[in-house]
Amino acid sequence: MRRLIAILAALALSACAAAMGQMAPPFLVNPTLAPASLPAQAELSARMIIELAHEAAGGEEWVRPRSLHLVGEAVFYREGGVVERHERYEMWRVYPEDKGDAHAADGMVRIQSWRDGQTSILLAFDGARSYTAAGPQAPSEADRQWSENFGFGVIRFALDQGYQQVRLPDDLVDGRPVFVVDVVDPAGGHTQFAIAQDNHQILRVGFATPRGWHERIYSHFYTQPGMAWVQPTRIRLFYNGVKQNELFWYSFTLNEEMPTSLFQIEAQQ
């Protein structure tokens, strides 16, 4: 009998422990305790949050760079479940001095990837014309392509004259509480940024494109010796909530000279 009582007591204790381990989180009882359900630091305006994000990203070195060269790799998710790894992915960027439309091509940019040792993606803009491996592109096609690629950089100009900043409801990105701000550029375009509440890193950007709502999520940040610039390693890109590709940037070079010819592509034979 004593043995039976001991077994039953042990089972009861186990059941209690299991129940305690499965207790509902506090915010299921009181939703106001849920992270990001109520505004954190309500005294912070959207402008103040952007100022904090600028400082966390590298200050003036990050806000007004001359050029940037990124080297890494990429993974693309194609229709039918096909997954492509591009073992080398590079971007060369010459930044504009100002920006009136967040999603219009400006400055100069070249994007190139290699898959199985061969060029797979080749896209460039020299400040006036757009290029692919087929050479110069018609303006309408170029406008469509670049509207899907430009957007993040507007936060660098978000405190300039002619811009508006609006604080939106707080949210979570990868489980981290974030402030969310809407940057309205002088052309009337809207770009939303999610900024970590703990260290003010920019974790997400979102904006409308011809393909639908586009979001990028940034993570695994690093810097390099002697530099203030903070670079995300991993960038996940989504259209209408579906992940389309991921970029992994392993190194960066800041403010090197880049000739215009780098951004001009002759038709490939």
N, C-alpha and C positions, 0 to 999 in steps of 0.2 A: 504494500500500500504506500509506504514511504517513497519507494522508487517511482511509483505512478504519479504521486503528488509532485515529486521533483521534476519529472518530465513535463507535466502540465504547466508547472511554474516557468520552466525554461521556454516552452512554446509561447506562453503568454508574454514573457519579456521580449522574445523575438518579434512577436506581432506588434508590440508597442514600439519597438525600435524601428521596425519597417514603416509603421504609420508615421512616426516622427520624421523619418527620412523622406516621406512623400507628402509632407505638409504643404499646403498651397502657399506660394510666395505672398508676402504681405499685400502686394498691390491687387491681388484678387479679392481681398477683403476691403481694401481701401485704394481705389484706382489712383488717387492723388499721390501715392507712394511709388508709382511706376516711373522708371527713368524716362525723362523727356516728355512726360504727359503734361507737365506744367512748365512754363518758361523758367529756365535757370538764369540766375543773375539778371532779373528783369530790368535792372537799371542800365544794362548795356544796350546801346542802340546798334542798328545794323552797321553804321559807320564805324563805331568803336570796335565791333567784332572784326571787321575787315582790317582795321589797323593792327589788331592783335595777330591776325592771320599773316599779314605782311611781315611783321617782325619775326614770327615763328618760322617763316619760309626762308629767311635770310636777309631781311631788311632791304636796304637800298640796292645791294648786289642782286637781289632777286627781283625787285620791283622794276628796275631799269637796266636789264642786261643788254649788251650789244648783240651777242650771238651765243648759240648753244649747239653743241654736237653731242648726240646721245648714241651709244652703242649697246646693243643687247640682242634679244631674240624675241620671237612671237609665236603664238599658237592661234590658228584660225579654225572656227567651227562652221563647216559648210553644210549645205542641205544634204539630207540623206544620212546624217550621222558621220560624215567624213571629217576627220580632224587632220589638219596640216600643221606641221612644225616648220617654221622658217628659222633655220639655225643662226642666221645673222640678220639683224634688223637695225637700220641706222636712220637717224634724222639729223639734218643740218638746218639750222634756223637763224636767220638774221631778223632781229626784232624791229618793229616800227617805232617811231618816236611818239606817235599818238594813235588813238583807235576810236573811230566814231561809230563803227558797226561791229558788234562782237563776232558776227559770223561771216564777215566778208574777208576775202583773202587780203593780206597785207604783209609788208616786209618781204622776205624771201624764205622759201622753204623747199627742202628736197627730202623725200622719203624713199628709201630703197631697201628691199629685202632679198635674201638669197635662200633658195631651197634646193637641196641636193647639188649645191655648187653653182646653180644657175640663178640669174636675176629673175625674181618672181613678181615683185612690185616695183614700179618706178614711176614716181609722181613728183612734179616740181612746179614752182611758181617763182618767176624772176622779178616780181614787182609789177609786171604789166601783163604777161602772158603765162598761161599754164601749159605744162608739157607732160606727156607720158612716153612710153617706149615708142609710140607711133609718131612722136614729134609734137609740135604745137597743137593745142586743142581749141575748138570753137568756144567763144565766150560763154554761151549758155551751158554747155556741158561742164566747163571749168567752174562756173558759179555753183552748180549743183554739187560737184565733188567737194569743193572747199567749204561749203556751208555745213557739211557733215564732219569736217576736220577742225575748224576754227571755233573757239568758244571759251576754252579755259583761260586764255591770256587776258580776257577782259577784266579779270579781277585785279590785274596790275594797274589798271587805269580807273578803277571803280571810285577812287576818291577825287578824281579830277573834275574840273568844272564841266557841267552838262550831264553828269551822271547822277542817278538816284539810287539809294540803297533802302531796301525795305526788309524788316525782320519778319520772317515767317515762323510758323510753329516749330519748336524743337523736334528732333527726331533721333533715330538710332542708325548708325552705319556700322555693320559688322558687330553689333552689340554695344558700340560706343556711343554715349550721348553726344549729340552735336547741336550747335546753333545752325539755323538755316537762314540764309539771306538771299534776297532777289536783287540782282544788279540790273538796272535798267540803263541801257546805253543811250547816247544822244539820238540814235536812229529809232528808238522805241523798242529795241529787242530786249528780251528777258533772259537772264541766265541765272540759275539757282546754284548756290554753293552751300555745302554742308561742312562746318568747321568744328573740329573736336573741341569739346568743352574743357578738357583737361590740359592739352598742350597747344591747342589752336592750329593744328595741322589741317590742311584742306583735304578732306577725305572723299568728297564727291562733288561732281558738277553735273548739271542736267539742263538740257535745252531742246527746243523743237527743231527738227530738220525735215527735209523732204521725205526721208524714210520713216519719220515718226519721232517719238520722244527718245532722246539719246542721253545715256548716263555713263559716266566713267567713275570708277571707284579706285582710290589710290591707297596704297599700303606699303609697308616695309621700307620706311624712309631711311636715308643715310646721307652723309656728307663726305667731303674729302679734306685731307689735311690742309689747313691754312685758308679754308673757304667757309663763308657763311651760308652759301646756297645749300638748301636741303632738298634732296631729290627722292621721289618715290621710286622704288625698284619695280613694283608690280602695279599695273593698271589694267583693270577689267572693264571692257566696253560692252554696253548693252544697247539694243534698240527695242523699244516697246516691251521692255522687261526680259528679253531673251539675250543671253550672252552670245556675242558674235566673235570676239577675239580677246586675247590677253597679250600685253606687252611686258617685257622684263628688261629694264634698263640697268646694265651692270657698271657703266662708267659714263662720265660726262666731262666735256671740256668747255670752258666758259670763255667767251669774249675773244676767240681766235679770229683772225682775218679770213674772210670767205669771199672769193672772187665771184662776180656775177655769172661767169661762165659755168660755175658749179651748178647753177640753177636753170641752165638752158640745155635742152636735150635734143639732139638730132634724131630723126627717125632711125630706129634700129633695123639693120639689114637682116 
